[in-house]
Structure formats: structure tokens, C-alpha cells
Amino acid sequence: MIEPAYAVSMARYNAWQNESLYGAASTLDDAARRLDRGAFFRSIHGTLCHLLWADQMWLHRFAGTPRPAGRLAESAALVADWRDLREQRSAFDRVIIDWARELSPAWLAGELSWFSGATQREMRKPAALLVAHLFNHQTHHRGQVHAMLTAAGARPEDTDLMLIEPEA
């Protein structure tokens, strides 16, 4: 389905896009970032918190990194302070990139079992599908944030994957 190189590319893309979104969001005041804009996680801040929470939850399942605080219902309030959220996002993006660089084809060909809080049952899925889900989920919510930022007058960078700079 996917290869380790795909995961590395998508992890780098995630970090690049987060840098853009957080940079644009930093041009807004805290009230504008927390304003309910009708998104599923309500605000720019809430959606970015949820996205960090979900990334941490998947990496916990994939690699045994620390489990994030709270459950899905509390994910939009994961980090209260904007500066702390930005720092945690940047640090965790490095964790995702390092994890992706260590992926093996054998791990991707396996399966993962976990208890899903969202479905309240034990789940078992192919690892490659779940890795693709991780990156798809990020793109989905970053798109929401991009739209909210644009509507608020902030200007994130382009999102086209083909524009990412090659690794040095």
C-alpha cells in the first residue's frame, strides 16, 4: 500500500505545513484564534489542539510515545497557552519525522490492534492503512485551519505538496 519513503515525505510535509499555519495564526490575537468559527473543533486553537492530540495518540499506538492527556472529547483543549501549543507542535513534528525515518517495510506490512475510544471497541487494521490515515487526518484538519485563517485575514503559505523543498 505505502512504503517508508511515503511516510517520510508526508511527515516532512506535515511539519512544513504546520510551520506555515502556526506562523499565520501567530499574526492573530488570542481571541481571534479562539473564536468559534463553526468548525467541528470550533476554533483555530481548538482544531490545532485536536490535531496535536490525534498525532500524539497515533504515535503512542505506533511507537509507544507518551499518550496524550484526555480523551477525544477534550482534545480541543489539550494545550491552553498558544506559545506552549506552538512549541509542542514543533517538537512533536520532529518526533513524527524521526519515527517515519525508522519505519520498515515489515512494520508497514503488519497489523495494529488497539482499543478505540471513538468506537468504544477493540480495533485491528493494517499498519500501512493507519499510517495513511494519520497523514490524511492531518491534511483534513489543516485544511480546516487554513480556511479559518484565510477567513480571519491571515495568510498561510501554499499547501501544494509538490512545492516542498527536497531534503538536503
C-alpha positions as CSV (number, residue, x, y, z in Angstrom):
1,M,0.0,0.0,0.0
2,I,2.7,2.5,1.1
3,E,6.4,2.5,1.6
4,P,8.6,4.1,4.3
5,A,9.6,6.8,1.9
6,Y,6.0,7.9,1.6
7,A,5.8,8.3,5.4
8,V,9.0,10.4,5.5
9,S,7.6,12.7,2.7
10,M,4.3,13.1,4.5
11,A,6.0,13.7,7.8
12,R,8.1,16.4,6.3
13,Y,5.1,17.9,4.6
14,N,3.2,17.9,7.9
15,A,6.0,19.8,9.6
16,W,6.3,22.3,6.7
17,Q,2.5,23.0,6.7
18,N,2.3,23.3,10.4
19,E,5.1,25.9,10.4
20,S,3.0,27.9,7.8
21,L,-0.3,27.6,9.7
22,Y,1.2,28.4,13.1
23,G,3.1,31.4,11.6
24,A,-0.1,32.7,10.1
25,A,-2.1,32.0,13.3
26,S,0.5,33.9,15.3
27,T,-0.4,37.1,13.4
28,L,-3.9,36.9,15.0
29,D,-4.6,37.7,18.7
30,D,-5.6,35.0,21.1
31,A,-9.3,36.0,20.9
32,A,-9.3,35.5,17.1
33,R,-7.6,32.2,17.4
34,R,-10.2,31.0,20.0
35,L,-13.2,32.4,18.2
36,D,-15.9,29.8,17.4
37,R,-15.8,29.7,13.6
38,G,-18.2,26.8,13.2
39,A,-15.6,24.1,12.6
40,F,-16.0,20.7,14.3
41,F,-13.4,21.7,16.9
42,R,-14.9,25.2,16.8
43,S,-11.8,27.4,16.7
44,I,-8.3,27.6,15.1
45,H,-6.8,27.0,18.5
46,G,-9.2,24.1,19.2
47,T,-8.6,22.4,15.9
48,L,-4.8,22.7,16.2
49,C,-5.0,21.2,19.7
50,H,-7.1,18.3,18.4
51,L,-4.6,17.7,15.6
52,L,-1.7,17.6,18.0
53,W,-3.7,15.3,20.3
54,A,-4.6,12.9,17.5
55,D,-1.0,12.8,16.2
56,Q,0.2,12.0,19.7
57,M,-2.4,9.3,20.1
58,W,-1.4,7.6,16.8
59,L,2.3,7.8,17.6
60,H,1.6,6.3,21.0
61,R,-0.1,3.4,19.3
62,F,2.6,3.1,16.6
63,A,5.8,3.7,18.6
64,G,4.9,3.8,22.3
65,T,5.5,7.5,22.7
66,P,3.6,9.1,25.7
67,R,-0.1,9.0,25.4
68,P,-1.7,12.5,25.2
69,A,-3.8,13.8,28.1
70,G,-7.6,13.4,28.0
71,R,-9.9,11.8,25.5
72,L,-11.2,12.8,22.1
73,A,-13.9,14.9,23.6
74,E,-11.3,17.0,25.5
75,S,-8.7,17.1,22.6
76,A,-9.6,20.7,21.6
77,A,-8.4,21.9,25.0
78,L,-5.1,19.9,25.0
79,V,-2.9,22.9,25.5
80,A,-4.2,26.2,26.8
81,D,-1.3,28.5,26.1
82,W,-0.6,29.5,22.5
83,R,3.2,29.6,22.9
84,D,3.2,26.2,24.6
85,L,1.0,24.8,21.8
86,R,3.3,26.1,19.1
87,E,6.4,24.7,20.9
88,Q,4.8,21.3,21.5
89,R,3.7,21.1,17.8
90,S,7.1,21.9,16.5
91,A,8.7,19.3,18.9
92,F,6.2,16.6,18.0
93,D,6.7,17.2,14.3
94,R,10.3,16.3,14.8
95,V,9.2,13.1,16.6
96,I,7.0,12.2,13.7
97,I,9.8,12.7,11.2
98,D,12.2,10.7,13.3
99,W,9.6,7.9,13.6
100,A,8.9,7.9,9.8
101,R,12.7,7.6,9.1
102,E,12.8,4.5,11.2
103,L,9.8,2.7,9.6
104,S,10.5,-0.6,7.9
105,P,8.5,-2.3,5.1
106,A,8.0,-5.2,7.5
107,W,6.3,-3.0,10.1
108,L,4.1,-1.4,7.5
109,A,3.1,-4.8,6.2
110,G,1.8,-5.8,9.7
111,E,-1.3,-5.1,11.6
112,L,-2.1,-3.0,14.7
113,S,-4.6,-3.7,17.4
114,W,-5.8,-1.1,19.8
115,F,-8.8,0.0,21.8
116,S,-10.6,2.9,20.1
117,G,-12.1,5.4,22.4
118,A,-14.1,6.8,19.4
119,T,-15.8,3.5,18.7
120,Q,-15.5,2.0,22.2
121,R,-14.2,-1.3,20.9
122,E,-11.1,-3.2,20.1
123,M,-9.9,-2.5,16.6
124,R,-7.4,-4.3,14.3
125,K,-6.3,-2.8,11.0
126,P,-3.3,-2.9,8.6
127,A,-0.5,-0.7,9.8
128,A,0.0,0.9,6.4
129,L,-3.7,1.9,6.3
130,L,-3.3,3.5,9.7
131,V,-0.2,5.4,8.7
132,A,-2.0,6.7,5.6
133,H,-4.9,7.6,8.0
134,L,-2.6,9.6,10.2
135,F,-1.4,11.8,7.3
136,N,-4.9,12.1,5.8
137,H,-6.3,13.2,9.1
138,Q,-3.6,15.8,9.4
139,T,-4.3,17.1,5.9
140,H,-8.1,17.2,6.6
141,H,-7.8,19.3,9.8
142,R,-5.0,21.6,8.4
143,G,-7.4,22.4,5.5
144,Q,-10.0,23.5,8.0
145,V,-7.5,25.6,9.8
146,H,-6.2,27.1,6.5
147,A,-9.8,28.1,5.7
148,M,-10.4,29.6,9.1
149,L,-7.1,31.6,8.9
150,T,-7.9,32.9,5.5
151,A,-11.4,34.0,6.6
152,A,-9.8,35.7,9.6
153,G,-7.4,37.7,7.3
154,A,-4.3,35.7,8.0
155,R,-2.2,34.4,5.1
156,P,-0.8,30.9,5.3
157,E,1.5,29.7,2.6
158,D,0.5,27.4,-0.3
159,T,-0.4,23.9,0.6
160,D,0.7,22.1,-2.6
161,L,2.8,19.0,-1.8
162,M,4.8,19.5,-5.0
163,L,6.2,22.7,-3.6
164,I,8.0,21.1,-0.6
165,E,11.7,21.6,-0.8
166,P,13.8,18.4,-1.3
167,E,15.7,17.0,1.7
168,A,19.2,18.3,1.9
